[in-house]
Amino acid sequence: MSEKRTRTLRELTMADLAFVVATIAVFTLVVLVAKGVAKL
């Protein structure tokens, strides 16, 4: 049970890491676009 839970937790961690990186990338892009529009 513990071993299976650890494996699942590790997979979720990798998925969460990828999701967080993607979210930060999108958020950064939105901020840059917002700043560009503000300058116009």
C-alpha positions as protocol buffer text, in pm:
chain_id: "A"
residue {
  index: 1
  type: MET
  ca { x: 0 y: 0 z: 0 }
}
residue {
  index: 2
  type: SER
  ca { x: 273 y: 242 z: 100 }
}
residue {
  index: 3
  type: GLU
  ca { x: 483 y: 160 z: -206 }
}
residue {
  index: 4
  type: LYS
  ca { x: 189 y: 213 z: -442 }
}
residue {
  index: 5
  type: ARG
  ca { x: 100 y: 539 z: -270 }
}
residue {
  index: 6
  type: THR
  ca { x: 461 y: 663 z: -303 }
}
residue {
  index: 7
  type: ARG
  ca { x: 468 y: 579 z: -674 }
}
residue {
  index: 8
  type: THR
  ca { x: 136 y: 761 z: -728 }
}
residue {
  index: 9
  type: LEU
  ca { x: 258 y: 1058 z: -526 }
}
residue {
  index: 10
  type: ARG
  ca { x: 574 y: 1074 z: -738 }
}
residue {
  index: 11
  type: GLU
  ca { x: 370 y: 1069 z: -1062 }
}
residue {
  index: 12
  type: LEU
  ca { x: 141 y: 1341 z: -928 }
}
residue {
  index: 13
  type: THR
  ca { x: 446 y: 1545 z: -830 }
}
residue {
  index: 14
  type: MET
  ca { x: 584 y: 1527 z: -1185 }
}
residue {
  index: 15
  type: ALA
  ca { x: 243 y: 1618 z: -1329 }
}
residue {
  index: 16
  type: ASP
  ca { x: 206 y: 1904 z: -1079 }
}
residue {
  index: 17
  type: LEU
  ca { x: 557 y: 2027 z: -1163 }
}
residue {
  index: 18
  type: ALA
  ca { x: 478 y: 2034 z: -1535 }
}
residue {
  index: 19
  type: PHE
  ca { x: 145 y: 2206 z: -1464 }
}
residue {
  index: 20
  type: VAL
  ca { x: 310 y: 2470 z: -1245 }
}
residue {
  index: 21
  type: VAL
  ca { x: 580 y: 2539 z: -1506 }
}
residue {
  index: 22
  type: ALA
  ca { x: 316 y: 2574 z: -1779 }
}
residue {
  index: 23
  type: THR
  ca { x: 105 y: 2801 z: -1558 }
}
residue {
  index: 24
  type: ILE
  ca { x: 402 y: 3026 z: -1478 }
}
residue {
  index: 25
  type: ALA
  ca { x: 495 y: 3043 z: -1846 }
}
residue {
  index: 26
  type: VAL
  ca { x: 140 y: 3144 z: -1946 }
}
residue {
  index: 27
  type: PHE
  ca { x: 117 y: 3394 z: -1659 }
}
residue {
  index: 28
  type: THR
  ca { x: 450 y: 3550 z: -1758 }
}
residue {
  index: 29
  type: LEU
  ca { x: 335 y: 3574 z: -2120 }
}
residue {
  index: 30
  type: VAL
  ca { x: 12 y: 3745 z: -2012 }
}
residue {
  index: 31
  type: VAL
  ca { x: 206 y: 3995 z: -1798 }
}
residue {
  index: 32
  type: LEU
  ca { x: 443 y: 4076 z: -2085 }
}
residue {
  index: 33
  type: VAL
  ca { x: 150 y: 4124 z: -2325 }
}
residue {
  index: 34
  type: ALA
  ca { x: -29 y: 4342 z: -2071 }
}
residue {
  index: 35
  type: LYS
  ca { x: 283 y: 4559 z: -2030 }
}
residue {
  index: 36
  type: GLY
  ca { x: 317 y: 4584 z: -2409 }
}
residue {
  index: 37
  type: VAL
  ca { x: -47 y: 4694 z: -2444 }
}
residue {
  index: 38
  type: ALA
  ca { x: -2 y: 4942 z: -2158 }
}
residue {
  index: 39
  type: LYS
  ca { x: 294 y: 5100 z: -2340 }
}
residue {
  index: 40
  type: LEU
  ca { x: 76 y: 5148 z: -2647 }
}
